[in-house]
């Protein structure tokens, strides 16, 4: 028996146009309507904006329209993140992170 899979695709980046040093990593999490983290991925941020894809078994996400994303960038240059959960949109969800440390 093959289960159905829900896939969420998108891009993640920061507003500032700066060169990020080595070791900079985007972390993206897929969050269900009840706040549970359903999937996550870490992506190298050394080249700036990055593509991501998260997959979850459809049984764990019975209502894909109520899924959200949370993301952060951890870097020697600082930290950026999503101040709130971002609703998933199709076909791609673009996440623009804001600086959270000053």
N, CA, C and O atoms as a MOPAC input file, in Angstrom:
PM7 MOZYME 1SCF
protein

 N      0.84000 1    -1.17600 1     0.00000 1
 C      0.00000 1     0.00000 1     0.00000 1
 C      0.88800 1     1.24200 1     0.00000 1
 O      1.80200 1     1.36000 1     0.81600 1
 N      0.61900 1     2.14800 1    -0.90000 1
 C      1.37800 1     3.38600 1    -1.01500 1
 C      0.57900 1     4.50300 1    -0.36700 1
 O     -0.60100 1     4.68400 1    -0.66500 1
 N      1.22200 1     5.25100 1     0.52100 1
 C      0.51600 1     6.36100 1     1.16900 1
 C      0.65600 1     7.62400 1     0.33200 1
 O      1.59600 1     7.77300 1    -0.44800 1
 N     -0.28100 1     8.51100 1     0.50800 1
 C     -0.22400 1     9.80400 1    -0.16300 1
 C      0.74900 1    10.70500 1     0.57000 1
 O      0.88700 1    10.62800 1     1.79000 1
 N      1.41100 1    11.54600 1    -0.17200 1
 C      2.40000 1    12.46700 1     0.38400 1
 C      1.98200 1    13.89600 1     0.07100 1
 O      1.55500 1    14.19400 1    -1.04400 1
 N      2.10600 1    14.76900 1     1.04900 1
 C      1.90200 1    16.20700 1     0.84800 1
 C      3.28800 1    16.83900 1     0.75800 1
 O      4.12600 1    16.63100 1     1.63500 1
 N      3.52500 1    17.60200 1    -0.29100 1
 C      4.81300 1    18.27900 1    -0.47400 1
 C      4.58800 1    19.78600 1    -0.48500 1
 O      3.69700 1    20.29000 1    -1.16900 1
 N      5.40600 1    20.49300 1     0.28000 1
 C      5.37200 1    21.95400 1     0.31900 1
 C      6.70500 1    22.45300 1    -0.22500 1
 O      7.76600 1    22.09800 1     0.28700 1
 N      6.64100 1    23.27800 1    -1.26800 1
 C      7.83800 1    23.83000 1    -1.90500 1
 C      7.88500 1    25.33100 1    -1.68000 1
 O      6.85100 1    25.98100 1    -1.53200 1
 N      9.09100 1    25.87200 1    -1.65400 1
 C      9.21900 1    27.30600 1    -1.51500 1
 C     10.64500 1    27.78700 1    -1.60900 1
 O     11.57000 1    27.03300 1    -1.91300 1
 N     10.79100 1    29.07400 1    -1.33800 1
 C     12.10600 1    29.69900 1    -1.26700 1
 C     12.19600 1    30.43800 1     0.05700 1
 O     11.18000 1    30.84000 1     0.62500 1
 N     13.40600 1    30.61300 1     0.53900 1
 C     13.63600 1    31.33200 1     1.77800 1
 C     14.81700 1    32.26400 1     1.56700 1
 O     15.80400 1    31.90300 1     0.92500 1
 N     14.70200 1    33.48000 1     2.12100 1
 C     15.77500 1    34.46300 1     1.98700 1
 C     15.59600 1    35.57500 1     3.00300 1
 O     14.64400 1    35.57300 1     3.78300 1
 N     16.51800 1    36.52100 1     2.98700 1
 C     16.44400 1    37.67100 1     3.88600 1
 C     16.27200 1    38.93600 1     3.06600 1
 O     16.58800 1    38.96200 1     1.87600 1
 N     15.77000 1    39.98600 1     3.70500 1
 C     15.55100 1    41.27100 1     3.01200 1
 C     16.86900 1    41.92200 1     2.60400 1
 O     17.01200 1    42.43700 1     1.49500 1
 N     17.82200 1    41.88400 1     3.52500 1
 C     19.10600 1    42.53200 1     3.26600 1
 C     19.85500 1    41.79800 1     2.16400 1
 O     19.80700 1    40.57200 1     2.06800 1
 N     20.53000 1    42.55100 1     1.35600 1
 C     21.34800 1    41.96600 1     0.29000 1
 C     22.80000 1    42.00900 1     0.75500 1
 O     23.57400 1    42.88500 1     0.36800 1
 N     23.14400 1    41.03800 1     1.59400 1
 C     24.51200 1    40.95300 1     2.10200 1
 C     25.06300 1    39.56900 1     1.79300 1
 O     24.31300 1    38.60300 1     1.64600 1
 N     26.37000 1    39.49100 1     1.69800 1
 C     27.02000 1    38.19200 1     1.52500 1
 C     27.04000 1    37.50200 1     2.88600 1
 O     27.58000 1    38.03800 1     3.85300 1
 N     26.46100 1    36.33600 1     2.95200 1
 C     26.43300 1    35.59800 1     4.20800 1
 C     27.70500 1    34.76500 1     4.33800 1
 O     28.13200 1    34.12700 1     3.37500 1
 N     28.30300 1    34.76900 1     5.51500 1
 C     29.52400 1    33.99600 1     5.70300 1
 C     29.25400 1    32.49200 1     5.71800 1
 O     28.11900 1    32.05400 1     5.90200 1
 N     30.30700 1    31.71800 1     5.52100 1
 C     30.19500 1    30.26900 1     5.60700 1
 C     29.61900 1    29.87000 1     6.95300 1
 O     29.83000 1    30.55300 1     7.95600 1
 N     28.90200 1    28.78000 1     6.97200 1
 C     28.27300 1    28.32600 1     8.20100 1
 C     26.87200 1    28.86600 1     8.41600 1
 O     26.23600 1    28.53000 1     9.41400 1
 N     26.37100 1    29.69700 1     7.50400 1
 C     25.01100 1    30.23900 1     7.60500 1
 C     24.01800 1    29.17000 1     7.15300 1
 O     24.18500 1    28.55600 1     6.09900 1
 N     22.98500 1    28.95800 1     7.96200 1
 C     22.04200 1    27.87600 1     7.68500 1
 C     20.60600 1    28.35900 1     7.86700 1
 O     20.26400 1    28.96300 1     8.88400 1
 N     19.76400 1    28.07900 1     6.85400 1
 C     18.32300 1    28.27500 1     6.97400 1
 C     17.72400 1    27.01200 1     7.57900 1
 O     18.07700 1    25.90300 1     7.17700 1
 N     16.82300 1    27.17300 1     8.54000 1
 C     16.05700 1    26.05700 1     9.09000 1
 C     14.59200 1    26.35700 1     8.82000 1
 O     14.09000 1    27.41800 1     9.19000 1
 N     13.90600 1    25.41400 1     8.17100 1
 C     12.50200 1    25.60100 1     7.82800 1
 C     11.71100 1    24.44900 1     8.43400 1
 O     12.11000 1    23.29000 1     8.32400 1
 N     10.58100 1    24.77100 1     9.07600 1
 C      9.73400 1    23.75200 1     9.68500 1
 C      8.30900 1    23.88200 1     9.16600 1
 O      7.77900 1    24.98300 1     9.02000 1
 N      7.70300 1    22.73300 1     8.89200 1
 C      6.31000 1    22.66100 1     8.47200 1
 C      5.47000 1    22.37700 1     9.71200 1
 O      5.71200 1    21.40500 1    10.42800 1
 N      4.47500 1    23.24000 1     9.96000 1
 C      3.69100 1    23.18400 1    11.18600 1
 C      2.22600 1    22.87900 1    10.85300 1
 O      1.63700 1    23.50200 1     9.97000 1
 N      1.65600 1    21.91900 1    11.56900 1
 C      0.25600 1    21.56300 1    11.38100 1
 C     -0.66800 1    22.57000 1    12.04500 1
 O     -0.21400 1    23.45100 1    12.77400 1
 N     -1.96100 1    22.43900 1    11.79300 1
 C     -2.94900 1    23.38700 1    12.33800 1
 C     -2.98300 1    23.37400 1    13.86000 1
 O     -3.43500 1    24.34200 1    14.47200 1
 N     -2.51400 1    22.29800 1    14.47900 1
 C     -2.51000 1    22.19600 1    15.94200 1
 C     -1.18000 1    22.61900 1    16.56900 1
 O     -0.99900 1    22.50900 1    17.78100 1
 N     -0.25100 1    23.10300 1    15.73800 1
 C      1.03700 1    23.57700 1    16.24300 1
 C      2.13700 1    22.53700 1    16.25000 1
 O      3.28100 1    22.85600 1    16.57500 1
 N      1.81900 1    21.29200 1    15.89800 1
 C      2.84300 1    20.24500 1    15.84500 1
 C      3.75900 1    20.45800 1    14.65200 1
 O      3.30000 1    20.81100 1    13.56600 1
 N      5.05600 1    20.24400 1    14.85100 1
 C      6.01400 1    20.28300 1    13.74600 1
 C      5.92000 1    18.94700 1    13.01400 1
 O      6.12500 1    17.88800 1    13.60600 1
 N      5.60700 1    19.01000 1    11.71800 1
 C      5.39900 1    17.81200 1    10.91200 1
 C      6.62100 1    17.41800 1    10.11200 1
 O      6.80900 1    16.24000 1     9.80900 1
 N      7.46200 1    18.39600 1     9.76200 1
 C      8.66300 1    18.12600 1     8.96800 1
 C      9.60200 1    19.31400 1     9.10700 1
 O      9.18000 1    20.41700 1     9.45600 1
 N     10.86100 1    19.08300 1     8.83400 1
 C     11.84200 1    20.16000 1     8.89300 1
 C     13.01900 1    19.86900 1     7.99400 1
 O     13.28100 1    18.72300 1     7.63000 1
 N     13.72800 1    20.93200 1     7.64000 1
 C     14.90300 1    20.79000 1     6.79800 1
 C     15.87100 1    21.93400 1     7.10500 1
 O     15.45000 1    23.04300 1     7.43400 1
 N     17.16000 1    21.65600 1     6.99400 1
 C     18.20200 1    22.67900 1     7.11100 1
 C     18.85800 1    22.81800 1     5.74400 1
 O     19.18100 1    21.82400 1     5.09300 1
 N     19.05500 1    24.08900 1     5.30800 1
 C     19.57500 1    24.37100 1     3.97200 1
 C     20.73100 1    25.34900 1     4.08600 1
 O     20.63700 1    26.33700 1     4.81500 1
 N     21.81000 1    25.08900 1     3.38100 1
 C     22.95800 1    25.99600 1     3.35400 1
 C     22.52400 1    27.35100 1     2.80600 1
 O     21.88500 1    27.43000 1     1.75700 1
 N     22.87600 1    28.41800 1     3.52600 1
 C     22.47200 1    29.76200 1     3.11400 1
 C     23.63500 1    30.55100 1     2.52900 1
 O     23.53100 1    31.76500 1     2.35700 1
 N     24.72000 1    29.89300 1     2.22700 1
 C     25.90300 1    30.58200 1     1.74000 1
 C     25.71900 1    31.32100 1     0.43100 1
 O     26.47600 1    32.24600 1     0.13600 1
 N     24.73200 1    30.93500 1    -0.36000 1
 C     24.52500 1    31.57600 1    -1.65700 1
 C     23.32300 1    32.51500 1    -1.65200 1
 O     22.88500 1    32.95500 1    -2.71500 1
 N     22.78600 1    32.82700 1    -0.48200 1
 C     21.62600 1    33.71900 1    -0.39800 1
 C     20.33700 1    32.93600 1    -0.40900 1
 O     20.22500 1    31.91200 1     0.26400 1
 N     19.34700 1    33.41200 1    -1.17600 1
 C     18.04700 1    32.73700 1    -1.22300 1
 C     18.22600 1    31.25500 1    -1.56800 1
 O     19.10700 1    30.88900 1    -2.34500 1
 N     17.38100 1    30.41900 1    -0.98100 1
 C     17.49600 1    28.97700 1    -1.20000 1
 C     16.12100 1    28.37300 1    -1.42900 1
 O     15.11800 1    28.86000 1    -0.90600 1
 N     16.08700 1    27.31600 1    -2.21100 1
 C     14.87200 1    26.55100 1    -2.43500 1
 C     14.76100 1    25.48800 1    -1.34800 1
 O     15.77000 1    25.01800 1    -0.82100 1
 N     13.52500 1    25.11300 1    -1.01900 1
 C     13.32700 1    24.01900 1    -0.07400 1
 C     12.09800 1    23.22500 1    -0.46700 1
 O     11.22000 1    23.71500 1    -1.17600 1
 N     12.05400 1    21.98900 1     0.00700 1
 C     10.89200 1    21.11900 1    -0.16200 1
 C     10.73700 1    20.31700 1     1.11800 1
 O     11.70200 1    19.75100 1     1.63000 1
 N      9.52600 1    20.27600 1     1.62400 1
 C      9.20700 1    19.50000 1     2.81900 1
 C      8.09300 1    18.52600 1     2.46800 1
 O      7.13700 1    18.89800 1     1.78700 1
 N      8.20300 1    17.29800 1     2.92000 1
 C      7.16900 1    16.31300 1     2.65400 1
 C      6.66800 1    15.72900 1     3.96400 1
 O      7.40700 1    15.60500 1     4.94100 1
 N      5.40000 1    15.37800 1     3.95500 1
 C      4.76400 1    14.77500 1     5.12100 1
 C      3.69900 1    13.81000 1     4.61200 1
 O      3.08300 1    14.04200 1     3.57200 1
 N      3.49200 1    12.74500 1     5.34400 1
 C      2.44400 1    11.79100 1     5.00700 1
 C      1.09100 1    12.50600 1     5.09600 1
 O      0.83600 1    13.23600 1     6.05400 1
 N      0.24500 1    12.29900 1     4.12000 1
 C     -1.06200 1    12.96900 1     4.08200 1
 C     -1.90200 1    12.64600 1     5.31900 1
 O     -2.74700 1    13.45100 1     5.71200 1
 N     -1.69100 1    11.50600 1     5.92400 1
 C     -2.43400 1    11.15800 1     7.13700 1
 C     -2.08200 1    12.09100 1     8.29200 1
 O     -2.89900 1    12.30300 1     9.18700 1
 N     -0.87100 1    12.64900 1     8.27900 1
 C     -0.44900 1    13.58100 1     9.32300 1
 C     -0.86200 1    15.01900 1     9.02600 1
 O     -0.77100 1    15.88600 1     9.89400 1
 N     -1.31200 1    15.26900 1     7.80700 1
 C     -1.74800 1    16.61800 1     7.40200 1
 C     -3.06600 1    16.49700 1     6.64600 1
 O     -3.11400 1    16.72800 1     5.43800 1
 N     -4.14400 1    16.13300 1     7.35900 1
 C     -5.41800 1    15.89200 1     6.67000 1
 C     -6.00200 1    17.12800 1     5.99200 1
 O     -6.82300 1    17.00200 1     5.08400 1
 N     -5.58800 1    18.32600 1     6.42100 1
 C     -6.07600 1    19.54800 1     5.79000 1
 C     -4.87800 1    20.39900 1     5.36400 1
 O     -4.47500 1    21.30600 1     6.09300 1
 N     -4.30600 1    20.11400 1     4.19200 1
 C     -3.10200 1    20.82200 1     3.75300 1
 C     -3.25500 1    22.33900 1     3.65800 1
 O     -2.26400 1    23.06700 1     3.71300 1
 N     -4.49100 1    22.81800 1     3.51700 1
 C     -4.71700 1    24.26500 1     3.43000 1
 C     -4.49300 1    24.96200 1     4.77000 1
 O     -4.43500 1    26.19100 1     4.81600 1
 N     -4.36600 1    24.21200 1     5.85400 1
 C     -4.13600 1    24.79800 1     7.17000 1
 C     -2.70200 1    24.61900 1     7.65300 1
 O     -2.41600 1    24.80900 1     8.83500 1
 N     -1.80200 1    24.25800 1     6.74800 1
 C     -0.39600 1    24.11400 1     7.11600 1
 C      0.28400 1    25.47700 1     7.12700 1
 O     -0.09800 1    26.38600 1     6.39100 1
 N      1.30000 1    25.59900 1     7.97600 1
 C      2.07200 1    26.83800 1     8.08000 1
 C      3.55800 1    26.50900 1     8.06400 1
 O      3.96500 1    25.35900 1     8.22900 1
 N      4.35400 1    27.55100 1     7.86200 1
 C      5.80400 1    27.41200 1     7.87900 1
 C      6.41100 1    28.36600 1     8.89000 1
 O      5.87600 1    29.44500 1     9.14500 1
 N      7.51900 1    27.96200 1     9.45500 1
 C      8.32900 1    28.77900 1    10.35300 1
 C      9.75400 1    28.62400 1     9.86400 1
 O     10.15900 1    27.53000 1     9.47100 1
 N     10.52100 1    29.70800 1     9.88200 1
 C     11.90200 1    29.60900 1     9.40700 1
 C     12.80200 1    30.55800 1    10.18200 1
 O     12.35800 1    31.56700 1    10.73000 1
 N     14.08800 1    30.19800 1    10.20900 1
 C     15.09700 1    31.08100 1    10.77500 1
 C     16.39000 1    30.90700 1     9.99100 1
 O     16.61400 1    29.89500 1     9.32800 1
 N     17.22000 1    31.91500 1    10.08900 1
 C     18.57200 1    31.87700 1     9.53300 1
 C     19.52100 1    32.08700 1    10.69400 1
 O     19.45900 1    33.10300 1    11.38700 1
 N     20.38800 1    31.13400 1    10.89900 1
 C     21.43200 1    31.25900 1    11.90100 1
 C     22.73600 1    31.48800 1    11.15700 1
 O     23.10700 1    30.71100 1    10.27800 1
 N     23.43200 1    32.57300 1    11.52200 1
 C     24.63200 1    32.95900 1    10.79700 1
 C     25.59000 1    33.68600 1    11.73200 1
 O     25.15200 1    34.33000 1    12.68600 1
 N     26.88500 1    33.59200 1    11.47300 1
 C     27.82200 1    34.41600 1    12.23000 1
 C     27.52500 1    35.91400 1    12.07500 1
 O     27.97800 1    36.72100 1    12.88800 1
 N     26.76700 1    36.28800 1    11.03600 1
 C     26.41600 1    37.68900 1    10.80100 1
 C     25.17800 1    38.12200 1    11.56600 1
 O     24.84600 1    39.30700 1    11.56700 1
 N     24.47900 1    37.18600 1    12.22300 1
 C     23.27000 1    37.52000 1    12.97600 1
 C     22.21500 1    36.45700 1    12.82200 1
 O     22.46600 1    35.37100 1    12.30000 1
 N     21.00500 1    36.79600 1    13.29400 1
 C     19.89200 1    35.86100 1    13.20100 1
 C     18.69400 1    36.55900 1    12.57900 1
 O     18.39900 1    37.71300 1    12.89100 1
 N     18.01000 1    35.84200 1    11.69400 1
 C     16.80700 1    36.31500 1    11.04100 1
 C     15.72900 1    35.26200 1    11.23300 1
 O     16.04300 1    34.10100 1    11.49700 1
 N     14.46000 1    35.64600 1    11.10400 1
 C     13.38900 1    34.66900 1    11.24500 1
 C     12.05400 1    35.19200 1    10.77000 1
 O     11.92100 1    36.34600 1    10.36200 1
 N     11.06900 1    34.31400 1    10.83500 1
 C      9.68800 1    34.70100 1    10.55300 1
 C      9.07300 1    35.10800 1    11.88600 1
 O      9.04000 1    34.29700 1    12.81200 1
 N      8.58500 1    36.34100 1    12.01000 1
 C      8.01500 1    36.77000 1    13.28600 1
 C      6.73700 1    36.02000 1    13.66000 1
 O      6.37400 1    35.95900 1    14.83400 1
 N      6.06100 1    35.45400 1    12.67300 1
 C      4.83700 1    34.68000 1    12.88200 1
 C      4.85400 1    33.49900 1    11.92300 1
 O      5.64200 1    33.47000 1    10.97800 1
 N      3.98700 1    32.53000 1    12.16900 1
 C      3.83700 1    31.43400 1    11.21700 1
 C      3.32500 1    31.99400 1     9.89600 1
 O      2.53600 1    32.93800 1     9.87500 1
 N      3.78100 1    31.40200 1     8.79600 1
 C      3.39800 1    31.84200 1     7.45300 1
 C      2.54400 1    30.75000 1     6.81300 1
 O      2.95500 1    29.59100 1     6.75200 1
 N      1.36100 1    31.11900 1     6.34000 1
 C      0.47000 1    30.15400 1     5.69000 1
 C      1.11700 1    29.62200 1     4.41600 1
 O      1.73700 1    30.37000 1     3.66000 1
 N      0.96600 1    28.33800 1     4.19200 1
 C      1.47200 1    27.71700 1     2.97200 1
 C      0.60200 1    28.16900 1     1.80700 1
 O     -0.62600 1    28.17500 1     1.90000 1
 N      1.25100 1    28.54500 1     0.71100 1
 C      0.51600 1    28.91000 1    -0.49800 1
 C      1.04500 1    28.07300 1    -1.65300 1
 O      2.19000 1    27.62300 1    -1.63100 1
 N      0.21400 1    27.87100 1    -2.65000 1
 C      0.61300 1    27.03600 1    -3.78000 1
 C      0.80900 1    27.89100 1    -5.01100 1
 O      0.10700 1    28.89300 1    -5.15100 1
 N      1.71200 1    27.56200 1    -5.90700 1
 C      2.54200 1    26.36300 1    -5.88200 1
 C      3.79500 1    26.51200 1    -5.01400 1
 O      4.40200 1    25.51200 1    -4.63200 1
 N      4.18800 1    27.76000 1    -4.69800 1
 C      5.39100 1    28.00200 1    -3.89000 1
 C      5.07800 1    28.96600 1    -2.76000 1
 O      4.25300 1    29.86700 1    -2.90700 1
 N      5.73900 1    28.76800 1    -1.64400 1
 C      5.64100 1    29.72300 1    -0.54800 1
 C      6.98300 1    30.42400 1    -0.44200 1
 O      8.00900 1    29.77600 1    -0.23300 1
 N      6.98400 1    31.74100 1    -0.58400 1
 C      8.20200 1    32.52200 1    -0.45000 1
 C      8.29600 1    33.06400 1     0.96600 1
 O      7.40400 1    33.77600 1     1.42700 1
 N      9.37200 1    32.72600 1     1.64700 1
 C      9.60000 1    33.19800 1     3.00800 1
 C     10.68200 1    34.25700 1     2.99300 1
 O     11.81000 1    33.98300 1     2.58400 1
 N     10.35600 1    35.45800 1     3.43000 1
 C     11.32800 1    36.53800 1     3.57400 1
 C     11.52100 1    36.77500 1     5.06800 1
 O     10.60000 1    37.20200 1     5.76500 1
 N     12.70300 1    36.49800 1     5.54000 1
 C     12.99800 1    36.59700 1     6.96900 1
 C     13.43400 1    38.00700 1     7.34000 1
 O     14.03600 1    38.72100 1     6.53800 1
 N     13.11800 1    38.39400 1     8.56900 1
 C     13.52200 1    39.70900 1     9.08600 1
 C     14.53900 1    39.51800 1    10.19500 1
 O     14.53900 1    38.49400 1    10.87800 1
 N     15.39500 1    40.49400 1    10.37000 1
 C     16.43100 1    40.39800 1    11.40600 1
 C     15.77400 1    40.41000 1    12.77200 1
 O     14.90000 1    41.23400 1    13.03800 1
 N     16.19500 1    39.49100 1    13.64500 1
 C     15.59400 1    39.38700 1    14.96500 1
 C     16.58900 1    39.70800 1    16.08300 1
 O     16.20000 1    39.75800 1    17.25000 1
 N     17.85100 1    39.92500 1    15.75200 1
 C     18.81500 1    40.32700 1    16.78300 1
 C     19.41900 1    41.66400 1    16.37100 1
 O     19.77100 1    41.86300 1    15.20800 1
 N     19.53300 1    42.55000 1    17.30400 1
 C     20.11700 1    43.87000 1    17.02900 1
 C     21.01600 1    44.24800 1    18.17200 1
 O     21.61600 1    45.32300 1    18.15500 1

